[in-house]
Amino acid sequence: MRFSQSAHLEVEDLGQADYLTLERHMFAVLDDVLAGGPDRLLVCEPDPVLTVGRGARIADYRSAGIPVHEVTRGGKVTFHGPGQMVIWPVIALEGEARDLHAYLHALEEAIILGLQQLGVVAGRDSRNTGAWIAKKKVASVGVAVRQWVAYHGVALNVSTDLNWFRRFDPCGLESELMTNLRVEMGQTPDSEEVQGALLGAFEQVLRHG
């Protein structure tokens, strides 16, 4: 099943910025893809924020001591912040690729393959979305779709301060279940190496899956 119809997924590295600025750009790209523009992979590192999806109530997180923003993706509440690599594929799903369960599975597969390139063994949890290392969650996955163009995506904890997750229930889970690559690898990985491995895996899975 091929998810992206583009010959090549264009990559935009948006760097570090506040979440609302990044989200506005994502929606501008979404409008462009809806109008027939090329599929895109957006990479960014948001400032600290909790994003609350359709599976949770924003009022429950006002006291977390972090900016809180309601978003259109599925799922519950997720932290974004420094040390995290966020990848938002904005792609038109066509034909047999119009299967959200298969698409979520593909995003998980891309993370798992990308981490494999870094020498990290990751997998799935049968009860929860995302990518997991030894029963600890290293990446979150959540998507939205408008007229069969998918947006939002994944958040990989590279060197994220895990204390942020103790302020709330990440994706409805205990905070102790969260981890990052720095903990699992015993060192802080090179960010360019991580980005290269992950983007290569996303290109492979979404273009040729």
C-alpha positions as CSV (number, residue, x, y, z in Angstrom):
1,M,0.0,0.0,0.0
2,R,1.5,3.3,-1.0
3,F,0.4,6.3,1.1
4,S,2.1,9.2,-0.6
5,Q,1.4,9.9,-4.3
6,S,4.3,12.3,-4.7
7,A,7.5,11.1,-6.5
8,H,9.5,12.5,-3.6
9,L,8.3,13.7,-0.1
10,E,9.5,17.3,0.3
11,V,11.1,18.0,3.7
12,E,10.7,21.3,5.5
13,D,12.8,21.7,8.7
14,L,11.0,24.3,10.7
15,G,13.4,24.3,13.6
16,Q,12.4,25.3,17.1
17,A,9.4,27.6,17.6
18,D,6.3,28.0,19.6
19,Y,3.6,25.5,18.8
20,L,1.0,27.9,17.4
21,T,3.5,29.3,14.9
22,L,4.4,25.7,13.8
23,E,0.7,24.7,13.7
24,R,-0.2,27.7,11.5
25,H,2.5,26.6,9.0
26,M,1.2,23.0,9.1
27,F,-2.3,24.3,8.2
28,A,-1.0,26.4,5.4
29,V,0.8,23.3,4.0
30,L,-2.4,21.3,4.5
31,D,-4.3,23.9,2.4
32,D,-1.6,23.6,-0.3
33,V,-1.8,19.8,-0.4
34,L,-5.6,20.0,-0.6
35,A,-5.2,22.3,-3.6
36,G,-3.0,19.7,-5.3
37,G,0.4,20.7,-4.0
38,P,3.2,18.2,-3.2
39,D,3.1,16.0,-0.1
40,R,5.4,17.2,2.6
41,L,7.3,16.0,5.7
42,L,7.5,18.8,8.3
43,V,10.1,18.5,11.0
44,C,10.1,20.7,14.1
45,E,10.9,21.1,17.8
46,P,8.1,22.9,19.6
47,D,8.5,25.0,22.7
48,P,7.0,23.3,25.8
49,V,3.2,22.7,25.3
50,L,0.5,20.1,26.0
51,T,-1.6,19.3,23.0
52,V,-5.0,17.9,23.8
53,G,-6.6,15.7,21.2
54,R,-10.2,14.7,20.7
55,G,-10.0,11.9,23.3
56,A,-9.5,14.3,26.3
57,R,-10.8,17.5,27.8
58,I,-8.6,20.6,27.8
59,A,-10.1,21.8,31.1
60,D,-8.5,18.8,32.9
61,Y,-5.0,20.1,32.1
62,R,-5.1,23.8,32.8
63,S,-3.3,23.3,36.1
64,A,-0.3,21.4,34.6
65,G,1.9,24.6,34.6
66,I,2.5,24.2,30.9
67,P,0.8,26.0,28.0
68,V,-2.2,23.9,26.8
69,H,-3.5,23.9,23.3
70,E,-6.5,22.0,21.9
71,V,-5.8,20.2,18.5
72,T,-7.7,18.3,15.9
73,R,-5.8,15.0,16.0
74,G,-7.1,11.9,17.6
75,G,-5.8,10.6,20.9
76,K,-5.5,12.3,24.3
77,V,-2.9,14.6,25.7
78,T,0.7,14.8,24.5
79,F,3.7,16.8,25.6
80,H,5.9,18.6,22.9
81,G,9.1,20.4,23.8
82,P,12.8,20.8,23.6
83,G,14.8,17.6,22.8
84,Q,11.9,16.1,20.9
85,M,11.7,15.5,17.2
86,V,8.2,16.1,15.8
87,I,7.5,14.9,12.2
88,W,4.2,15.9,10.6
89,P,3.6,14.1,7.3
90,V,1.0,16.1,5.3
91,I,0.0,13.7,2.5
92,A,-2.9,13.0,0.3
93,L,-4.2,9.4,0.9
94,E,-5.5,7.9,-2.3
95,G,-7.3,4.7,-3.2
96,E,-6.5,1.7,-0.9
97,A,-4.4,4.0,1.2
98,R,-7.6,5.5,2.7
99,D,-7.3,3.3,5.7
100,L,-6.5,5.2,8.9
101,H,-5.6,2.1,10.9
102,A,-3.1,1.1,8.2
103,Y,-1.8,4.7,8.1
104,L,-1.2,4.8,11.9
105,H,0.5,1.4,11.6
106,A,2.7,2.8,8.8
107,L,3.8,5.8,11.0
108,E,4.7,3.4,13.8
109,E,6.6,1.2,11.3
110,A,8.6,4.3,10.1
111,I,9.7,5.1,13.7
112,I,10.6,1.5,14.4
113,L,12.7,1.3,11.2
114,G,14.3,4.6,11.8
115,L,15.4,3.6,15.3
116,Q,16.7,0.3,13.9
117,Q,19.1,2.3,11.7
118,L,20.4,3.9,15.0
119,G,20.9,0.5,16.6
120,V,17.8,0.8,18.8
121,V,15.3,-2.1,19.0
122,A,11.8,-0.7,19.2
123,G,8.4,-2.2,18.7
124,R,4.7,-1.8,19.3
125,D,2.3,-2.2,22.3
126,S,-0.8,-4.1,21.5
127,R,-2.9,-1.8,23.7
128,N,-1.5,1.6,22.9
129,T,-0.2,3.5,19.8
130,G,3.3,4.7,19.4
131,A,6.8,3.2,19.4
132,W,8.0,1.4,22.5
133,I,11.4,0.2,23.8
134,A,11.3,-2.5,26.4
135,K,7.7,-1.6,27.5
136,K,8.5,2.1,27.7
137,K,7.1,4.6,25.2
138,V,9.6,6.6,23.2
139,A,7.3,8.1,20.5
140,S,3.7,9.2,20.3
141,V,1.5,9.0,17.2
142,G,-1.7,11.0,16.5
143,V,-3.2,12.1,13.2
144,A,-6.1,14.0,11.7
145,V,-7.6,13.9,8.2
146,R,-9.3,16.5,6.1
147,Q,-10.8,15.4,2.8
148,W,-8.4,12.4,2.9
149,V,-5.3,14.6,3.4
150,A,-3.5,13.4,6.6
151,Y,-1.7,15.8,8.9
152,H,-0.2,15.9,12.4
153,G,2.0,12.8,13.0
154,V,4.6,11.7,15.5
155,A,6.7,13.0,18.4
156,L,10.0,11.2,19.2
157,N,11.6,11.8,22.5
158,V,15.3,12.2,21.7
159,S,16.7,14.0,24.8
160,T,13.4,15.3,26.2
161,D,13.4,16.1,29.9
162,L,11.2,13.3,31.2
163,N,10.2,15.4,34.2
164,W,7.7,17.2,31.9
165,F,5.7,14.0,31.7
166,R,5.2,13.9,35.5
167,R,2.9,16.9,35.3
168,F,0.1,15.0,33.6
169,D,-1.0,11.6,32.3
170,P,0.7,11.3,28.9
171,C,-1.7,9.7,26.5
172,G,-3.6,8.4,29.5
173,L,-0.5,6.5,30.7
174,E,1.6,6.6,33.9
175,S,4.5,9.0,33.5
176,E,7.0,6.3,34.4
177,L,6.2,4.6,31.1
178,M,7.8,7.4,29.1
179,T,11.4,7.3,28.0
180,N,13.8,8.9,25.5
181,L,16.7,7.9,23.3
182,R,19.3,9.4,25.6
183,V,18.2,7.1,28.4
184,E,17.9,4.0,26.2
185,M,21.2,4.6,24.3
186,G,23.2,5.7,27.3
187,Q,24.2,8.9,25.5
188,T,22.7,11.8,23.7
189,P,22.4,10.8,20.0
190,D,23.4,13.2,17.3
191,S,20.3,15.1,16.2
192,E,21.3,15.2,12.5
193,E,21.9,11.4,12.6
194,V,18.5,10.8,14.2
195,Q,16.7,13.1,11.7
196,G,18.4,11.5,8.8
197,A,17.5,8.0,9.9
198,L,13.9,8.9,10.7
199,L,13.2,10.8,7.5
200,G,14.7,8.1,5.4
201,A,12.4,5.6,7.1
202,F,9.4,7.8,6.6
203,E,10.2,8.2,2.9
204,Q,10.6,4.4,2.6
205,V,7.4,3.5,4.3
206,L,5.1,6.2,3.0
207,R,6.3,6.0,-0.6
208,H,6.9,2.3,-0.9
209,G,4.9,0.7,1.9
